[in-house]
Amino acid sequence: MRIDGLDQFIEDLNAAVNGGLQAEYEEWLEGMGYEFLDIVQDEVIRTKTVDARRLLNSFQKGDQENVFSMSSGGLTLDVGTNLEYASYTNDGHFTIDPSKN
């Protein structure tokens, strides 16, 4: 019996077992982190909650306020910001009491 592609399939499985799949997971995980940062930045721009671009810039990997941590074996990714006022912006900061207009 001959199965076309069987040798390549077995070779690919061996590569996956020997760390190739782990590298793919790491790349996928990092890509998801960048995708999330793009979504957050788009939302900050859409809602016009940018304060001198500090909040917007804190959602970039490498910014001093940014959180971008990964682990690979358990597929953990933490993405966010340590900017002190980000949670107030997220929850809707008001300078007046919204119930009193």
C-alpha positions in Angstrom: 0.0 0.0 0.0 1.3 3.5 -0.9 0.0 6.7 0.8 1.1 9.9 -0.8 2.5 12.4 1.8 2.9 9.8 4.6 6.6 10.3 4.8 6.2 14.1 5.1 3.4 13.7 7.6 5.7 11.5 9.8 8.5 14.0 9.4 6.3 16.8 10.5 5.0 14.9 13.5 8.6 14.2 14.6 9.4 17.9 14.2 6.4 18.7 16.4 7.5 16.3 19.0 11.0 17.6 19.0 10.1 21.2 19.7 8.7 22.5 16.4 5.2 22.7 17.8 6.4 24.5 20.9 8.0 27.2 18.7 4.7 27.6 16.8 2.8 28.0 20.1 5.2 30.7 21.2 4.9 32.6 17.9 1.1 32.3 18.1 1.0 33.5 21.7 3.1 36.5 20.9 1.0 37.3 17.9 -2.1 37.2 20.1 -0.5 39.7 22.5 0.3 42.1 19.6 -3.2 41.7 18.2 -4.7 42.5 21.6 -2.6 45.6 21.9 -3.8 46.7 18.5 -7.4 46.3 19.5 -6.9 48.2 22.8 -5.1 51.1 20.9 -7.9 51.2 18.4 -10.5 51.4 21.2 -8.6 54.2 23.0 -8.5 56.2 19.8 -12.2 55.5 19.0 -13.4 56.6 22.4 -11.0 59.6 22.4 -9.6 58.8 25.8 -6.1 59.7 24.9 -4.4 61.9 27.4 -1.2 63.3 25.7 -0.9 59.9 24.2 0.5 58.5 27.4 -2.3 55.9 27.8 -2.1 55.0 24.1 1.6 54.5 24.2 1.4 52.4 27.4 -0.3 49.7 25.2 2.9 49.1 23.1 5.3 46.4 23.9 8.5 48.0 25.3 6.8 51.0 26.9 7.9 51.5 30.5 4.2 51.2 31.6 3.4 48.2 29.4 2.8 44.7 30.7 3.7 42.0 28.1 4.7 38.7 29.7 4.6 35.3 28.1 5.2 31.7 29.1 5.1 28.9 26.7 4.5 25.6 28.3 1.2 26.5 29.9 0.3 29.1 27.2 0.1 32.1 29.5 0.1 35.7 28.2 -0.4 38.8 30.3 -0.9 42.0 28.3 -1.9 45.4 29.7 -0.7 48.5 31.3 0.6 49.7 34.7 -0.4 53.2 34.1 -2.0 54.5 37.3 -5.1 56.0 35.8 -5.9 53.3 33.1 -8.5 51.6 35.3 -10.4 54.9 35.8 -10.4 55.5 32.1 -11.7 52.0 31.5 -14.4 52.4 34.1 -15.5 55.8 32.7 -14.0 58.7 34.5 -16.4 61.6 35.1 -15.5 65.1 36.4 -19.2 65.7 37.3 -21.8 63.4 38.8 -23.4 61.7 35.7 -26.6 61.1 37.7 -27.0 64.9 38.0 -26.1 65.7 34.4 
